[in-house]
Amino acid sequence: MRKVLPILVALLMAAPVLADVDITAADGGSNQLVISYDITGAEVVRGIALKLTITDGTIEDVNDVVVDEGACNAYIDYYYSNPDFLTDDLEGDQENLPGKPEGAHPIADPDAAGALTPSSTTEFSISMGILDNSGSQDGLTGSGTLCTVTLTIPGPSDACVTIEEDALRGGVVGDDVSTVNTSGACVAGFEPDCFTEGGLFPGDALYDEWVSVGEPECWCYQYQCHGDADNIQQPAGKFNNPPKHWVGSPDLGILSAGWRLPDDDENFDTFICADFNRTQEPAGKFNNPPAHRVGSPDLGILSAYYRLEVVPDDCVPGTIDGIPAP
């Protein structure tokens, strides 16, 4: 019986159809496209095969497509590419389906039979069957969320996704299905910020580190990575001793105030500007000191440029110019 199931489901997907079905998409936030279904009347859907094409975005992993509708429990193309799945991974007989262990997924090759493992993929199919193990032969009816697709969007432009029936697999099939309407949607790209203006985007290690500490604007200062925590050039002293300088006593004060404090300190948003190497230092023995953002490496950086007239302007992203002394 287990070996016959994929054949039965495949025949079901290819069977002639006569249900008005609407497949729609919407921006779900956080780079997610939410695909929903609305089946009118008494129509019953038993198989869904959709082809998606992405502009200005990709999917990168099988986990980028999450099936939200529990009734969609048979991944025909995955079975085709993994013929031992039903015999090796599932015990017993038909009652073991639905089953989704160990990476089974609905992502399929849009041009041929079989599963697809995404990698910078802009075109793919979603192929799912509905198998009722209760004996009542129930299918998919009503409305709900079909699946959620997480997109990788490399720039500020919206990623737009078109959705159509996958003709290779029969599209949307079932009992008395007469009309299928599909519509895609665009997912908003990220808002420009001082990091993207400097050519760093989500997915870049430094960008992600910046986001993890609350996106402090000070990390975009022109000289921050060399010890300038306040972005203000200090005036020269008497007889030009010291000369005008970007790294001085105010920066040392910010560093001192955050010295070896943990991330949950109430003044974190201020002293994170003194994290000149943009790295969390590990906790010491017995958690003394605790893990911290401002410590000895940062003091070393500040000391190297303390009160120097010339400081390199090569900090990344370095998109916010410093305020010069009068």
N, C-alpha and C positions, 0 to 999 in steps of 0.2 A: 504493500500500500504506500509506503514511504516513497518508493521510487516512482510510483505513478503520479503522485501529487503534483510535481512540477509540470508534468505533461498536461494534466487536467486543468491546472491554472492557466497555462499558456494557451490552451484551446479556448478557455473562457475569455481571455483577453482579446482573442482574435475573432470571437463570434460576432455575427451581425447584430446591430443594435437598432432599436426603433426610437427620456426623463429630461426634462429641461434641467440642465445643470450649469450653474455659474461658478467658475473658478476665478477668484479675485485675489489681488495682492495688495499689501499696504506696508508702509515704513513702520516697523515696530520699535525704532530707536536702537541705539547701540549697534549699528551696522547690521540690523536684522530685517529680513524680509519675511513677513507673515503671510502665508498662503491659506486662504479659506475656501470653503465650498458651501453652496446653497442648492439643495436639491428640492425642486418644487413638486407638489402633488404626491402621488403614490409611487413614483419611480424609485427603483432600487439600483444602486451602483455596486458593481462587483469587481471592477478593476479600474485603475487610474494610471495612465501613462502620459506624462507631461514633458515637453521639451522647453528648457530655459536657456535664454541667451543673455549674457551680461555684457553691458558696455561700461567701461571705466571701473571695473571691479572684477574679482575672481572668487572662487572657492578654493581652499587649499587642503582640505582634509575631509575624510568621510564623516567626521563628527560635525561638519558645518551644516549638514542637513539633519534635523531632528524631527522625527515623526510625532506629531501631537495627537493624531486621531488613532486611538487604540484599535479600532476595527481594521485598520490597514496593517495586516499582520503577515502578509506573504510577500517576500521580496524575490520575485521570479528571476530576475537577471542575476542576482547573487547566487541563487541555487544553480543556475546554468553554469556560472563560472566556478562554482565550488560543488561539484557533483557528490562529494562525500559528506556534505554538510548534514543532510537529513539522516544518513546512516551512522555517521561517526559522532556527531555532536548532540543528537537527540536520541533519547531512549524511548522505546515503546512505539506507538503507532500514531494515527492521525490526531489523537487527543493531545499530543505534544505540540501541535501547532495551534495558535501562533507561538513562535519562538524566535528570539533575537539575540542569542548568545554570541560572544566572542566576535564582535565586529560586523555581523550581518547588517546590511544597509540597503536603501532603495536607489542609490545613485547608479545610473546605467550609462553605457556608451550610447550617444545619440545616433550613431551611424551603423551600429551592429549589435547583435545579441551579446549580452554579457554585462557584468558589473564594471564600473569605472572607479579607479582610485584617483581622486582629484589632485592636481598639482598645477597651480596657476591656471585653473580651468575657467573658461568663459562660456562654454557650451556643454550642457549635460542634460540627461533625462532623469526623471523621478518615476520609478515604476513600482507599483504596489498592487497586490490583490487583497481581496477581503474574503477570508475563509471563516465560516461559522462552524464551530465544533459542537454546538449544542444540539444539532439535529434539526433545527427549525429553518435552516437555510436563510438566515437573516443576512442582509447586505447593508450597505451604507445608505442612510436616509437622513432627511432633515438638513441641518446646517451646523457648521463648526469650524474649528481650525484644523487644517489638514497637516501642515508642517511649517517649520521655521528654518529659514536659510540664513546663515551668518556669512556675510560678505567681507572680504578683505578689500578695503578701499584705499588706494595708495595716495590719493590727492584730495584737494578740497572739492572737486567736481562730484556731483551726485552719481552714484552707480545706478544705472537703469536696467531693469530686467523685463524682457518680454517672455510671455508664456503662451505656448500653443499646444494643442494635442500632438502627441507623438504618433504620427501615422504608422511608423514602423511597427509599433506595438498595439495598434488599435485604438489609441486615445482613451477616452472615457467610455466604458462599456457597462451594460447591465440590462435590467428588465425595462423595456419600453422607453429607453432613452432616445429622445427625438432631437434635442438641440443642446449643444454644448457651447457655452460662451466663456472665453478666457480673456483676462486682462492682466497686464503686468503693472509694475509701479517702479518708482525711483526711491532709492535709499540715500538720505542726505550724507554727503561727505562731511569731513570735519571742518570746524570753523578755523579760519586762519589765526595763527597766534605767533608769538615771537620766536618760537622754535621752527614752525613751518616756514616762516619768512626767511629763516636762515638755512633752509634746505633739509631740515630734519623732520621726519614724519613718523606717525604711529608704526611701530614695528622696529624702528631704529632703537638700539639699546639705550642710548642717552635720552631719547625722547621718552621712552617708557619709564626710565628711572625718574625723569622730571615729573611725569604724571604721578608716579607712586608717592612722591613727597609733596603733592598738592599744587604742582605747576607754579612754583615761585617765580615771579617776574625777574627777581634779582639774578637768576641763573642766565639770563639773557644780557646782563650787563657786559659792556665791552671789555672790562678788565677783571671780572669776578673770579675767574679761574686762577688769577695771580694774586689774590688777596684783597681785592676791593669789594667790600660787602655793602657799601652804601652808595656807590656810583658817583661819589662827589670828590673832585680834586681839591686837596687841601692847599691853601696859599703858602707861599714861601715865607720862611722866617726872616729874621733880621740878618742883613748882609747875605741873603739867599742861603741861609743855613737853618733848616734844611731847604732845599729847593721845592718848588711846587711838586706835589706828589699825589698819586692815586691811592697808595696804600699807606695808611698812617694810624694814628691813635684811635680815631673813631672805629676803624675796622677791627683793631685789636680789642676794643671794648665790646663789640658785638661777638667776637670770637670768645672772649672771656666769659660773657654772660651765658653762652651756650655750651661751655666746656664740658664735654663728656655727659651731657644730659640725654636722657632717653627720648625716643620719638614722641611719647605721649605727654611731654612737658607742655604746659600751657603757653609757653613762649616759643614753641617750635617754629611758628611761621616767621619769626624774626631771626632766630639764630641759624635757620637753614641757609641763610645768605652767606654764612661763614663756612659752609661746607664746600671748600674750594676745590677739593678733588672729587666731589660729587659721589662719594662712596661711603657706605655705612661701615664703621669700624666694629669688629666683633667684641662681644662681651669678654671681660677678664675672668679669672678664676673666681668661682663662687659669685659670678655676676657682678664683680667689682673691678672696673666700672661696668655698667650695663652696656649693651650695644648702643652705639651713639654715632651721630653724623658729624660732630665737630670734635676733633681730637688732635693728636700729635702730627699727623700728616698735614693737616690744614695749618697748624702753627708753623710748620716748616716752610710751607708755601708763602705764608704772610711774611715770615722773617726774611726770605730770599729777596723780597721786593720792597721791604719796609723803607719808606721815605726816599725811594729812588726817583729820580726825575723822569726817567724813561722806563716804561713798562710795555711789554709787547701787547699789541692789540689783536692777538690771535685766538682769543677765547671763542669757543663754539657754544651757541650760535653767534653771540656777540652782536645782536641786532639792536640793542638799546645803547645809544651813545651816552658817554659820561657827561656829567655837568662840570664844565671847567671852572677853575678858580678865577675870581675877578682879575 
